[in-house]
Amino acid sequence: TPLTPPQAVVDDVWWQLALCECGGNPGCNIGNGYYGTFQFMPSTWWSVGGPGYPHEHPYEVQLHFAQVLQARGGWGQWPACARRLGLI
C-alpha cells in the first residue's frame, strides 16, 4: 500500500522519485528483477549495505539506502524518473 505522507514529504524530491519508480509502494515487487520503492536491483541494494531485499523494509529504510546510492553515483541510478523529474 502506498504511503499517505504529509505535504512536506509530497513536495520532497525523494517522494516524487518514489512515486515515479513504483507508485510510492515500499512492497513493490512486480517481477522485473527490481524491488521496492526505488526499484533496486538486489546487488545494488546489497552494495550500499541494505539487508535482505528492499521490498521487505519500510519506506524510511529504503530511502536511507537510496540516498547512500545517490551520494555515490548520482541521480542517474534512476535514469527515466530522474529525467522526468528534471534531476539529470
PDB file with one MODEL, atoms N, CA, C and O in Angstrom:
MODEL        1
ATOM      1  N   THR A   1       0.842  -1.185   0.000  1.00  0.00           N
ATOM      2  CA  THR A   1       0.000   0.000   0.000  1.00  0.00           C
ATOM      3  C   THR A   1       0.881   1.240   0.000  1.00  0.00           C
ATOM      4  O   THR A   1       1.784   1.345   0.830  1.00  0.00           O
ATOM      5  N   PRO A   2       0.645   2.173  -0.901  1.00  0.00           N
ATOM      6  CA  PRO A   2       1.446   3.399  -0.901  1.00  0.00           C
ATOM      7  C   PRO A   2       1.241   4.198   0.382  1.00  0.00           C
ATOM      8  O   PRO A   2       0.182   4.150   1.007  1.00  0.00           O
ATOM      9  N   LEU A   3       2.274   4.926   0.749  1.00  0.00           N
ATOM     10  CA  LEU A   3       2.194   5.803   1.910  1.00  0.00           C
ATOM     11  C   LEU A   3       1.289   6.986   1.606  1.00  0.00           C
ATOM     12  O   LEU A   3       1.124   7.367   0.447  1.00  0.00           O
ATOM     13  N   THR A   4       0.711   7.560   2.637  1.00  0.00           N
ATOM     14  CA  THR A   4      -0.003   8.818   2.515  1.00  0.00           C
ATOM     15  C   THR A   4       0.750   9.811   3.383  1.00  0.00           C
ATOM     16  O   THR A   4       0.422   9.989   4.556  1.00  0.00           O
ATOM     17  N   PRO A   5       1.761  10.459   2.812  1.00  0.00           N
ATOM     18  CA  PRO A   5       2.647  11.305   3.610  1.00  0.00           C
ATOM     19  C   PRO A   5       2.088  12.706   3.831  1.00  0.00           C
ATOM     20  O   PRO A   5       1.168  13.128   3.130  1.00  0.00           O
ATOM     21  N   PRO A   6       2.643  13.427   4.803  1.00  0.00           N
ATOM     22  CA  PRO A   6       2.286  14.833   4.966  1.00  0.00           C
ATOM     23  C   PRO A   6       2.763  15.658   3.766  1.00  0.00           C
ATOM     24  O   PRO A   6       3.620  15.205   3.007  1.00  0.00           O
ATOM     25  N   GLN A   7       2.221  16.849   3.591  1.00  0.00           N
ATOM     26  CA  GLN A   7       2.524  17.684   2.423  1.00  0.00           C
ATOM     27  C   GLN A   7       4.014  17.943   2.244  1.00  0.00           C
ATOM     28  O   GLN A   7       4.503  17.984   1.115  1.00  0.00           O
ATOM     29  N   ALA A   8       4.743  18.117   3.346  1.00  0.00           N
ATOM     30  CA  ALA A   8       6.184  18.371   3.236  1.00  0.00           C
ATOM     31  C   ALA A   8       6.885  17.229   2.527  1.00  0.00           C
ATOM     32  O   ALA A   8       7.844  17.450   1.788  1.00  0.00           O
ATOM     33  N   VAL A   9       6.417  16.009   2.746  1.00  0.00           N
ATOM     34  CA  VAL A   9       7.019  14.853   2.088  1.00  0.00           C
ATOM     35  C   VAL A   9       6.571  14.786   0.632  1.00  0.00           C
ATOM     36  O   VAL A   9       7.366  14.447  -0.245  1.00  0.00           O
ATOM     37  N   VAL A  10       5.313  15.104   0.367  1.00  0.00           N
ATOM     38  CA  VAL A  10       4.801  15.077  -1.003  1.00  0.00           C
ATOM     39  C   VAL A  10       5.635  15.992  -1.905  1.00  0.00           C
ATOM     40  O   VAL A  10       5.874  15.674  -3.070  1.00  0.00           O
ATOM     41  N   ASP A  11       6.070  17.115  -1.364  1.00  0.00           N
ATOM     42  CA  ASP A  11       6.870  18.070  -2.122  1.00  0.00           C
ATOM     43  C   ASP A  11       8.334  17.653  -2.242  1.00  0.00           C
ATOM     44  O   ASP A  11       9.078  18.246  -3.024  1.00  0.00           O
ATOM     45  N   ASP A  12       8.748  16.673  -1.504  1.00  0.00           N
ATOM     46  CA  ASP A  12      10.134  16.225  -1.466  1.00  0.00           C
ATOM     47  C   ASP A  12      10.509  15.478  -2.744  1.00  0.00           C
ATOM     48  O   ASP A  12       9.727  14.673  -3.249  1.00  0.00           O
ATOM     49  N   VAL A  13      11.703  15.745  -3.262  1.00  0.00           N
ATOM     50  CA  VAL A  13      12.158  15.103  -4.490  1.00  0.00           C
ATOM     51  C   VAL A  13      12.227  13.582  -4.338  1.00  0.00           C
ATOM     52  O   VAL A  13      11.969  12.854  -5.297  1.00  0.00           O
ATOM     53  N   TRP A  14      12.571  13.099  -3.152  1.00  0.00           N
ATOM     54  CA  TRP A  14      12.649  11.656  -2.945  1.00  0.00           C
ATOM     55  C   TRP A  14      11.272  11.014  -3.053  1.00  0.00           C
ATOM     56  O   TRP A  14      11.134   9.930  -3.620  1.00  0.00           O
ATOM     57  N   TRP A  15      10.256  11.677  -2.511  1.00  0.00           N
ATOM     58  CA  TRP A  15       8.902  11.120  -2.615  1.00  0.00           C
ATOM     59  C   TRP A  15       8.446  11.142  -4.072  1.00  0.00           C
ATOM     60  O   TRP A  15       7.794  10.205  -4.533  1.00  0.00           O
ATOM     61  N   GLN A  16       8.784  12.199  -4.795  1.00  0.00           N
ATOM     62  CA  GLN A  16       8.431  12.266  -6.215  1.00  0.00           C
ATOM     63  C   GLN A  16       9.120  11.139  -6.991  1.00  0.00           C
ATOM     64  O   GLN A  16       8.520  10.541  -7.884  1.00  0.00           O
ATOM     65  N   LEU A  17      10.362  10.856  -6.654  1.00  0.00           N
ATOM     66  CA  LEU A  17      11.079   9.749  -7.284  1.00  0.00           C
ATOM     67  C   LEU A  17      10.414   8.419  -6.933  1.00  0.00           C
ATOM     68  O   LEU A  17      10.253   7.556  -7.796  1.00  0.00           O
ATOM     69  N   ALA A  18      10.032   8.257  -5.677  1.00  0.00           N
ATOM     70  CA  ALA A  18       9.360   7.028  -5.240  1.00  0.00           C
ATOM     71  C   ALA A  18       8.049   6.817  -5.986  1.00  0.00           C
ATOM     72  O   ALA A  18       7.738   5.698  -6.393  1.00  0.00           O
ATOM     73  N   LEU A  19       7.285   7.881  -6.166  1.00  0.00           N
ATOM     74  CA  LEU A  19       6.028   7.775  -6.903  1.00  0.00           C
ATOM     75  C   LEU A  19       6.281   7.372  -8.342  1.00  0.00           C
ATOM     76  O   LEU A  19       5.555   6.546  -8.896  1.00  0.00           O
ATOM     77  N   CYS A  20       7.293   7.942  -8.943  1.00  0.00           N
ATOM     78  CA  CYS A  20       7.619   7.635 -10.333  1.00  0.00           C
ATOM     79  C   CYS A  20       8.105   6.191 -10.486  1.00  0.00           C
ATOM     80  O   CYS A  20       7.696   5.490 -11.411  1.00  0.00           O
ATOM     81  N   GLU A  21       8.965   5.758  -9.590  1.00  0.00           N
ATOM     82  CA  GLU A  21       9.575   4.429  -9.714  1.00  0.00           C
ATOM     83  C   GLU A  21       8.569   3.298  -9.498  1.00  0.00           C
ATOM     84  O   GLU A  21       8.540   2.336 -10.265  1.00  0.00           O
ATOM     85  N   CYS A  22       7.750   3.413  -8.460  1.00  0.00           N
ATOM     86  CA  CYS A  22       6.837   2.292  -8.174  1.00  0.00           C
ATOM     87  C   CYS A  22       5.599   2.734  -7.397  1.00  0.00           C
ATOM     88  O   CYS A  22       5.100   2.014  -6.532  1.00  0.00           O
ATOM     89  N   GLY A  23       5.119   3.924  -7.722  1.00  0.00           N
ATOM     90  CA  GLY A  23       3.892   4.397  -7.107  1.00  0.00           C
ATOM     91  C   GLY A  23       3.989   4.663  -5.616  1.00  0.00           C
ATOM     92  O   GLY A  23       2.968   4.758  -4.936  1.00  0.00           O
ATOM     93  N   GLY A  24       5.218   4.784  -5.096  1.00  0.00           N
ATOM     94  CA  GLY A  24       5.402   5.028  -3.670  1.00  0.00           C
ATOM     95  C   GLY A  24       5.170   3.804  -2.809  1.00  0.00           C
ATOM     96  O   GLY A  24       5.029   3.921  -1.592  1.00  0.00           O
ATOM     97  N   ASN A  25       5.129   2.641  -3.418  1.00  0.00           N
ATOM     98  CA  ASN A  25       4.827   1.401  -2.705  1.00  0.00           C
ATOM     99  C   ASN A  25       6.108   0.724  -2.218  1.00  0.00           C
ATOM    100  O   ASN A  25       6.867   0.205  -3.036  1.00  0.00           O
ATOM    101  N   PRO A  26       6.371   0.717  -0.900  1.00  0.00           N
ATOM    102  CA  PRO A  26       7.584   0.087  -0.383  1.00  0.00           C
ATOM    103  C   PRO A  26       7.658  -1.419  -0.671  1.00  0.00           C
ATOM    104  O   PRO A  26       8.750  -1.974  -0.793  1.00  0.00           O
ATOM    105  N   GLY A  27       6.512  -2.071  -0.778  1.00  0.00           N
ATOM    106  CA  GLY A  27       6.482  -3.511  -1.025  1.00  0.00           C
ATOM    107  C   GLY A  27       6.481  -3.881  -2.493  1.00  0.00           C
ATOM    108  O   GLY A  27       6.204  -5.030  -2.839  1.00  0.00           O
ATOM    109  N   CYS A  28       6.778  -2.950  -3.347  1.00  0.00           N
ATOM    110  CA  CYS A  28       6.716  -3.167  -4.792  1.00  0.00           C
ATOM    111  C   CYS A  28       7.640  -4.309  -5.228  1.00  0.00           C
ATOM    112  O   CYS A  28       8.846  -4.288  -4.983  1.00  0.00           O
ATOM    113  N   ASN A  29       7.041  -5.287  -5.873  1.00  0.00           N
ATOM    114  CA  ASN A  29       7.775  -6.416  -6.453  1.00  0.00           C
ATOM    115  C   ASN A  29       6.947  -6.898  -7.629  1.00  0.00           C
ATOM    116  O   ASN A  29       6.089  -7.769  -7.483  1.00  0.00           O
ATOM    117  N   ILE A  30       7.211  -6.323  -8.801  1.00  0.00           N
ATOM    118  CA  ILE A  30       6.385  -6.638  -9.963  1.00  0.00           C
ATOM    119  C   ILE A  30       7.012  -7.701 -10.865  1.00  0.00           C
ATOM    120  O   ILE A  30       6.543  -7.939 -11.978  1.00  0.00           O
ATOM    121  N   GLY A  31       8.070  -8.331 -10.375  1.00  0.00           N
ATOM    122  CA  GLY A  31       8.658  -9.438 -11.119  1.00  0.00           C
ATOM    123  C   GLY A  31       9.621  -9.034 -12.216  1.00  0.00           C
ATOM    124  O   GLY A  31       9.916  -9.835 -13.103  1.00  0.00           O
ATOM    125  N   ASN A  32      10.120  -7.799 -12.172  1.00  0.00           N
ATOM    126  CA  ASN A  32      11.041  -7.346 -13.211  1.00  0.00           C
ATOM    127  C   ASN A  32      12.511  -7.383 -12.770  1.00  0.00           C
ATOM    128  O   ASN A  32      13.392  -6.913 -13.490  1.00  0.00           O
ATOM    129  N   GLY A  33      12.767  -7.945 -11.578  1.00  0.00           N
ATOM    130  CA  GLY A  33      14.140  -8.017 -11.079  1.00  0.00           C
ATOM    131  C   GLY A  33      14.544  -6.818 -10.246  1.00  0.00           C
ATOM    132  O   GLY A  33      15.661  -6.767  -9.730  1.00  0.00           O
ATOM    133  N   TYR A  34      13.651  -5.856 -10.111  1.00  0.00           N
ATOM    134  CA  TYR A  34      13.882  -4.665  -9.297  1.00  0.00           C
ATOM    135  C   TYR A  34      12.859  -4.679  -8.168  1.00  0.00           C
ATOM    136  O   TYR A  34      11.737  -5.155  -8.343  1.00  0.00           O
ATOM    137  N   TYR A  35      13.253  -4.152  -7.002  1.00  0.00           N
ATOM    138  CA  TYR A  35      12.416  -4.296  -5.825  1.00  0.00           C
ATOM    139  C   TYR A  35      12.267  -2.996  -5.051  1.00  0.00           C
ATOM    140  O   TYR A  35      13.174  -2.165  -5.016  1.00  0.00           O
ATOM    141  N   GLY A  36      11.124  -2.842  -4.445  1.00  0.00           N
ATOM    142  CA  GLY A  36      10.887  -1.762  -3.501  1.00  0.00           C
ATOM    143  C   GLY A  36      10.559  -0.424  -4.134  1.00  0.00           C
ATOM    144  O   GLY A  36      10.442  -0.288  -5.352  1.00  0.00           O
ATOM    145  N   THR A  37      10.416   0.546  -3.267  1.00  0.00           N
ATOM    146  CA  THR A  37      10.016   1.900  -3.643  1.00  0.00           C
ATOM    147  C   THR A  37      10.904   2.488  -4.723  1.00  0.00           C
ATOM    148  O   THR A  37      10.415   3.131  -5.652  1.00  0.00           O
ATOM    149  N   PHE A  38      12.214   2.269  -4.604  1.00  0.00           N
ATOM    150  CA  PHE A  38      13.170   2.879  -5.525  1.00  0.00           C
ATOM    151  C   PHE A  38      13.703   1.895  -6.554  1.00  0.00           C
ATOM    152  O   PHE A  38      14.698   2.165  -7.228  1.00  0.00           O
ATOM    153  N   GLN A  39      13.028   0.737  -6.673  1.00  0.00           N
ATOM    154  CA  GLN A  39      13.350  -0.248  -7.703  1.00  0.00           C
ATOM    155  C   GLN A  39      14.832  -0.596  -7.746  1.00  0.00           C
ATOM    156  O   GLN A  39      15.502  -0.425  -8.764  1.00  0.00           O
ATOM    157  N   PHE A  40      15.323  -1.090  -6.613  1.00  0.00           N
ATOM    158  CA  PHE A  40      16.706  -1.547  -6.512  1.00  0.00           C
ATOM    159  C   PHE A  40      16.883  -2.918  -7.149  1.00  0.00           C
ATOM    160  O   PHE A  40      16.010  -3.778  -7.033  1.00  0.00           O
ATOM    161  N   MET A  41      17.996  -3.121  -7.814  1.00  0.00           N
ATOM    162  CA  MET A  41      18.451  -4.475  -8.131  1.00  0.00           C
ATOM    163  C   MET A  41      19.018  -5.010  -6.822  1.00  0.00           C
ATOM    164  O   MET A  41      19.634  -4.248  -6.077  1.00  0.00           O
ATOM    165  N   PRO A  42      18.832  -6.300  -6.511  1.00  0.00           N
ATOM    166  CA  PRO A  42      19.377  -6.813  -5.251  1.00  0.00           C
ATOM    167  C   PRO A  42      20.865  -6.529  -5.086  1.00  0.00           C
ATOM    168  O   PRO A  42      21.290  -6.141  -3.998  1.00  0.00           O
ATOM    169  N   SER A  43      21.666  -6.711  -6.129  1.00  0.00           N
ATOM    170  CA  SER A  43      23.111  -6.488  -5.999  1.00  0.00           C
ATOM    171  C   SER A  43      23.430  -5.032  -5.644  1.00  0.00           C
ATOM    172  O   SER A  43      24.370  -4.765  -4.896  1.00  0.00           O
ATOM    173  N   THR A  44      22.657  -4.105  -6.174  1.00  0.00           N
ATOM    174  CA  THR A  44      22.861  -2.694  -5.858  1.00  0.00           C
ATOM    175  C   THR A  44      22.465  -2.414  -4.416  1.00  0.00           C
ATOM    176  O   THR A  44      23.182  -1.719  -3.696  1.00  0.00           O
ATOM    177  N   TRP A  45      21.342  -2.947  -3.999  1.00  0.00           N
ATOM    178  CA  TRP A  45      20.867  -2.806  -2.617  1.00  0.00           C
ATOM    179  C   TRP A  45      21.925  -3.302  -1.639  1.00  0.00           C
ATOM    180  O   TRP A  45      22.255  -2.624  -0.666  1.00  0.00           O
ATOM    181  N   TRP A  46      22.447  -4.483  -1.906  1.00  0.00           N
ATOM    182  CA  TRP A  46      23.450  -5.058  -1.005  1.00  0.00           C
ATOM    183  C   TRP A  46      24.748  -4.253  -1.047  1.00  0.00           C
ATOM    184  O   TRP A  46      25.444  -4.159  -0.036  1.00  0.00           O
ATOM    185  N   SER A  47      25.085  -3.671  -2.204  1.00  0.00           N
ATOM    186  CA  SER A  47      26.338  -2.920  -2.318  1.00  0.00           C
ATOM    187  C   SER A  47      26.341  -1.653  -1.468  1.00  0.00           C
ATOM    188  O   SER A  47      27.407  -1.145  -1.120  1.00  0.00           O
ATOM    189  N   VAL A  48      25.162  -1.141  -1.131  1.00  0.00           N
ATOM    190  CA  VAL A  48      25.079   0.046  -0.275  1.00  0.00           C
ATOM    191  C   VAL A  48      24.739  -0.320   1.171  1.00  0.00           C
ATOM    192  O   VAL A  48      24.453   0.553   1.991  1.00  0.00           O
ATOM    193  N   GLY A  49      24.775  -1.627   1.474  1.00  0.00           N
ATOM    194  CA  GLY A  49      24.578  -2.080   2.848  1.00  0.00           C
ATOM    195  C   GLY A  49      23.172  -2.492   3.210  1.00  0.00           C
ATOM    196  O   GLY A  49      22.885  -2.767   4.375  1.00  0.00           O
ATOM    197  N   GLY A  50      22.286  -2.541   2.222  1.00  0.00           N
ATOM    198  CA  GLY A  50      20.903  -2.932   2.504  1.00  0.00           C
ATOM    199  C   GLY A  50      20.795  -4.393   2.915  1.00  0.00           C
ATOM    200  O   GLY A  50      21.400  -5.260   2.283  1.00  0.00           O
ATOM    201  N   PRO A  51      20.029  -4.675   3.971  1.00  0.00           N
ATOM    202  CA  PRO A  51      19.827  -6.060   4.416  1.00  0.00           C
ATOM    203  C   PRO A  51      18.662  -6.721   3.678  1.00  0.00           C
ATOM    204  O   PRO A  51      17.702  -6.051   3.297  1.00  0.00           O
ATOM    205  N   GLY A  52      18.752  -8.017   3.481  1.00  0.00           N
ATOM    206  CA  GLY A  52      17.645  -8.748   2.848  1.00  0.00           C
ATOM    207  C   GLY A  52      17.354  -8.207   1.463  1.00  0.00           C
ATOM    208  O   GLY A  52      18.256  -8.020   0.646  1.00  0.00           O
ATOM    209  N   TYR A  53      16.072  -7.959   1.214  1.00  0.00           N
ATOM    210  CA  TYR A  53      15.627  -7.380  -0.055  1.00  0.00           C
ATOM    211  C   TYR A  53      14.914  -6.066   0.232  1.00  0.00           C
ATOM    212  O   TYR A  53      14.290  -5.919   1.283  1.00  0.00           O
ATOM    213  N   PRO A  54      14.998  -5.114  -0.687  1.00  0.00           N
ATOM    214  CA  PRO A  54      14.412  -3.796  -0.436  1.00  0.00           C
ATOM    215  C   PRO A  54      12.934  -3.832  -0.060  1.00  0.00           C
ATOM    216  O   PRO A  54      12.515  -3.166   0.887  1.00  0.00           O
ATOM    217  N   HIS A  55      12.145  -4.610  -0.800  1.00  0.00           N
ATOM    218  CA  HIS A  55      10.699  -4.611  -0.586  1.00  0.00           C
ATOM    219  C   HIS A  55      10.284  -5.209   0.763  1.00  0.00           C
ATOM    220  O   HIS A  55       9.105  -5.186   1.115  1.00  0.00           O
ATOM    221  N   GLU A  56      11.239  -5.736   1.509  1.00  0.00           N
ATOM    222  CA  GLU A  56      10.958  -6.276   2.844  1.00  0.00           C
ATOM    223  C   GLU A  56      11.050  -5.200   3.929  1.00  0.00           C
ATOM    224  O   GLU A  56      10.803  -5.486   5.101  1.00  0.00           O
ATOM    225  N   HIS A  57      11.401  -3.972   3.553  1.00  0.00           N
ATOM    226  CA  HIS A  57      11.649  -2.905   4.516  1.00  0.00           C
ATOM    227  C   HIS A  57      10.740  -1.709   4.263  1.00  0.00           C
ATOM    228  O   HIS A  57      10.290  -1.499   3.136  1.00  0.00           O
ATOM    229  N   PRO A  58      10.467  -0.928   5.299  1.00  0.00           N
ATOM    230  CA  PRO A  58       9.610   0.251   5.126  1.00  0.00           C
ATOM    231  C   PRO A  58      10.293   1.330   4.297  1.00  0.00           C
ATOM    232  O   PRO A  58      11.501   1.296   4.067  1.00  0.00           O
ATOM    233  N   TYR A  59       9.498   2.270   3.864  1.00  0.00           N
ATOM    234  CA  TYR A  59       9.971   3.376   3.034  1.00  0.00           C
ATOM    235  C   TYR A  59      11.202   4.057   3.619  1.00  0.00           C
ATOM    236  O   TYR A  59      12.164   4.318   2.897  1.00  0.00           O
ATOM    237  N   GLU A  60      11.185   4.346   4.906  1.00  0.00           N
ATOM    238  CA  GLU A  60      12.286   5.089   5.523  1.00  0.00           C
ATOM    239  C   GLU A  60      13.622   4.362   5.383  1.00  0.00           C
ATOM    240  O   GLU A  60      14.654   4.998   5.167  1.00  0.00           O
ATOM    241  N   VAL A  61      13.608   3.049   5.504  1.00  0.00           N
ATOM    242  CA  VAL A  61      14.838   2.261   5.345  1.00  0.00           C
ATOM    243  C   VAL A  61      15.283   2.297   3.880  1.00  0.00           C
ATOM    244  O   VAL A  61      16.464   2.485   3.588  1.00  0.00           O
ATOM    245  N   GLN A  62      14.344   2.119   2.981  1.00  0.00           N
ATOM    246  CA  GLN A  62      14.678   2.165   1.562  1.00  0.00           C
ATOM    247  C   GLN A  62      15.190   3.553   1.172  1.00  0.00           C
ATOM    248  O   GLN A  62      16.119   3.671   0.373  1.00  0.00           O
ATOM    249  N   LEU A  63      14.599   4.582   1.724  1.00  0.00           N
ATOM    250  CA  LEU A  63      15.044   5.948   1.464  1.00  0.00           C
ATOM    251  C   LEU A  63      16.495   6.138   1.894  1.00  0.00           C
ATOM    252  O   LEU A  63      17.292   6.729   1.166  1.00  0.00           O
ATOM    253  N   HIS A  64      16.830   5.640   3.068  1.00  0.00           N
ATOM    254  CA  HIS A  64      18.208   5.770   3.552  1.00  0.00           C
ATOM    255  C   HIS A  64      19.194   5.183   2.543  1.00  0.00           C
ATOM    256  O   HIS A  64      20.181   5.831   2.191  1.00  0.00           O
ATOM    257  N   PHE A  65      18.935   3.970   2.079  1.00  0.00           N
ATOM    258  CA  PHE A  65      19.867   3.319   1.168  1.00  0.00           C
ATOM    259  C   PHE A  65      19.818   3.935  -0.235  1.00  0.00           C
ATOM    260  O   PHE A  65      20.820   3.911  -0.949  1.00  0.00           O
ATOM    261  N   ALA A  66      18.674   4.482  -0.634  1.00  0.00           N
ATOM    262  CA  ALA A  66      18.606   5.212  -1.900  1.00  0.00           C
ATOM    263  C   ALA A  66      19.464   6.469  -1.826  1.00  0.00           C
ATOM    264  O   ALA A  66      20.129   6.829  -2.797  1.00  0.00           O
ATOM    265  N   GLN A  67      19.450   7.133  -0.683  1.00  0.00           N
ATOM    266  CA  GLN A  67      20.271   8.328  -0.516  1.00  0.00           C
ATOM    267  C   GLN A  67      21.757   7.988  -0.509  1.00  0.00           C
ATOM    268  O   GLN A  67      22.568   8.757  -1.024  1.00  0.00           O
ATOM    269  N   VAL A  68      22.118   6.854   0.063  1.00  0.00           N
ATOM    270  CA  VAL A  68      23.515   6.394   0.010  1.00  0.00           C
ATOM    271  C   VAL A  68      23.907   6.154  -1.447  1.00  0.00           C
ATOM    272  O   VAL A  68      24.972   6.585  -1.891  1.00  0.00           O
ATOM    273  N   LEU A  69      23.038   5.462  -2.186  1.00  0.00           N
ATOM    274  CA  LEU A  69      23.315   5.174  -3.593  1.00  0.00           C
ATOM    275  C   LEU A  69      23.437   6.462  -4.405  1.00  0.00           C
ATOM    276  O   LEU A  69      24.344   6.594  -5.227  1.00  0.00           O
ATOM    277  N   GLN A  70      22.532   7.407  -4.180  1.00  0.00           N
ATOM    278  CA  GLN A  70      22.571   8.672  -4.913  1.00  0.00           C
ATOM    279  C   GLN A  70      23.850   9.444  -4.602  1.00  0.00           C
ATOM    280  O   GLN A  70      24.440  10.050  -5.496  1.00  0.00           O
ATOM    281  N   ALA A  71      24.279   9.426  -3.346  1.00  0.00           N
ATOM    282  CA  ALA A  71      25.515  10.130  -2.968  1.00  0.00           C
ATOM    283  C   ALA A  71      26.725   9.515  -3.671  1.00  0.00           C
ATOM    284  O   ALA A  71      27.671  10.224  -4.012  1.00  0.00           O
ATOM    285  N   ARG A  72      26.697   8.220  -3.883  1.00  0.00           N
ATOM    286  CA  ARG A  72      27.808   7.520  -4.545  1.00  0.00           C
ATOM    287  C   ARG A  72      27.780   7.661  -6.065  1.00  0.00           C
ATOM    288  O   ARG A  72      28.828   7.782  -6.700  1.00  0.00           O
ATOM    289  N   GLY A  73      26.581   7.645  -6.647  1.00  0.00           N
ATOM    290  CA  GLY A  73      26.509   7.559  -8.101  1.00  0.00           C
ATOM    291  C   GLY A  73      25.632   8.571  -8.805  1.00  0.00           C
ATOM    292  O   GLY A  73      25.516   8.533 -10.030  1.00  0.00           O
ATOM    293  N   GLY A  74      25.008   9.478  -8.061  1.00  0.00           N
ATOM    294  CA  GLY A  74      24.169  10.494  -8.685  1.00  0.00           C
ATOM    295  C   GLY A  74      22.765  10.011  -9.006  1.00  0.00           C
ATOM    296  O   GLY A  74      22.396   8.867  -8.741  1.00  0.00           O
ATOM    297  N   TRP A  75      21.994  10.924  -9.587  1.00  0.00           N
ATOM    298  CA  TRP A  75      20.592  10.641  -9.911  1.00  0.00           C
ATOM    299  C   TRP A  75      20.453   9.681 -11.078  1.00  0.00           C
ATOM    300  O   TRP A  75      19.365   9.149 -11.301  1.00  0.00           O
ATOM    301  N   GLY A  76      21.510   9.445 -11.821  1.00  0.00           N
ATOM    302  CA  GLY A  76      21.455   8.534 -12.960  1.00  0.00           C
ATOM    303  C   GLY A  76      21.158   7.097 -12.580  1.00  0.00           C
ATOM    304  O   GLY A  76      20.939   6.259 -13.455  1.00  0.00           O
ATOM    305  N   GLN A  77      21.148   6.802 -11.304  1.00  0.00           N
ATOM    306  CA  GLN A  77      20.768   5.458 -10.850  1.00  0.00           C
ATOM    307  C   GLN A  77      19.305   5.164 -11.199  1.00  0.00           C
ATOM    308  O   GLN A  77      18.898   4.005 -11.281  1.00  0.00           O
ATOM    309  N   TRP A  78      18.530   6.218 -11.400  1.00  0.00           N
ATOM    310  CA  TRP A  78      17.115   6.115 -11.757  1.00  0.00           C
ATOM    311  C   TRP A  78      16.899   6.929 -13.035  1.00  0.00           C
ATOM    312  O   TRP A  78      16.243   7.970 -12.996  1.00  0.00           O
ATOM    313  N   PRO A  79      17.436   6.473 -14.158  1.00  0.00           N
ATOM    314  CA  PRO A  79      17.512   7.331 -15.353  1.00  0.00           C
ATOM    315  C   PRO A  79      16.177   7.865 -15.864  1.00  0.00           C
ATOM    316  O   PRO A  79      16.065   9.066 -16.114  1.00  0.00           O
ATOM    317  N   ALA A  80      15.184   7.036 -16.025  1.00  0.00           N
ATOM    318  CA  ALA A  80      13.918   7.503 -16.603  1.00  0.00           C
ATOM    319  C   ALA A  80      13.220   8.489 -15.676  1.00  0.00           C
ATOM    320  O   ALA A  80      12.807   9.565 -16.109  1.00  0.00           O
ATOM    321  N   CYS A  81      13.089   8.133 -14.419  1.00  0.00           N
ATOM    322  CA  CYS A  81      12.380   9.011 -13.487  1.00  0.00           C
ATOM    323  C   CYS A  81      13.192  10.261 -13.163  1.00  0.00           C
ATOM    324  O   CYS A  81      12.621  11.339 -12.999  1.00  0.00           O
ATOM    325  N   ALA A  82      14.501  10.135 -13.071  1.00  0.00           N
ATOM    326  CA  ALA A  82      15.336  11.314 -12.815  1.00  0.00           C
ATOM    327  C   ALA A  82      15.210  12.308 -13.962  1.00  0.00           C
ATOM    328  O   ALA A  82      15.174  13.517 -13.736  1.00  0.00           O
ATOM    329  N   ARG A  83      15.142  11.802 -15.199  1.00  0.00           N
ATOM    330  CA  ARG A  83      14.944  12.685 -16.341  1.00  0.00           C
ATOM    331  C   ARG A  83      13.566  13.351 -16.278  1.00  0.00           C
ATOM    332  O   ARG A  83      13.429  14.555 -16.492  1.00  0.00           O
ATOM    333  N   ARG A  84      12.566  12.549 -15.985  1.00  0.00           N
ATOM    334  CA  ARG A  84      11.196  13.051 -15.901  1.00  0.00           C
ATOM    335  C   ARG A  84      11.074  14.156 -14.853  1.00  0.00           C
ATOM    336  O   ARG A  84      10.314  15.109 -15.027  1.00  0.00           O
ATOM    337  N   LEU A  85      11.834  14.016 -13.756  1.00  0.00           N
ATOM    338  CA  LEU A  85      11.788  14.988 -12.663  1.00  0.00           C
ATOM    339  C   LEU A  85      12.779  16.139 -12.845  1.00  0.00           C
ATOM    340  O   LEU A  85      12.844  17.040 -12.009  1.00  0.00           O
ATOM    341  N   GLY A  86      13.542  16.108 -13.927  1.00  0.00           N
ATOM    342  CA  GLY A  86      14.492  17.175 -14.206  1.00  0.00           C
ATOM    343  C   GLY A  86      15.750  17.126 -13.341  1.00  0.00           C
ATOM    344  O   GLY A  86      16.406  18.147 -13.132  1.00  0.00           O
ATOM    345  N   LEU A  87      16.082  15.938 -12.842  1.00  0.00           N
ATOM    346  CA  LEU A  87      17.259  15.789 -11.984  1.00  0.00           C
ATOM    347  C   LEU A  87      18.529  15.538 -12.787  1.00  0.00           C
ATOM    348  O   LEU A  87      19.634  15.778 -12.300  1.00  0.00           O
ATOM    349  N   ILE A  88      18.372  15.059 -14.002  1.00  0.00           N
ATOM    350  CA  ILE A  88      19.504  14.845 -14.911  1.00  0.00           C
ATOM    351  C   ILE A  88      19.133  15.354 -16.290  1.00  0.00           C
ATOM    352  O   ILE A  88      19.940  15.274 -17.216  1.00  0.00           O
TER     353      ILE A  88
ENDMDL
END
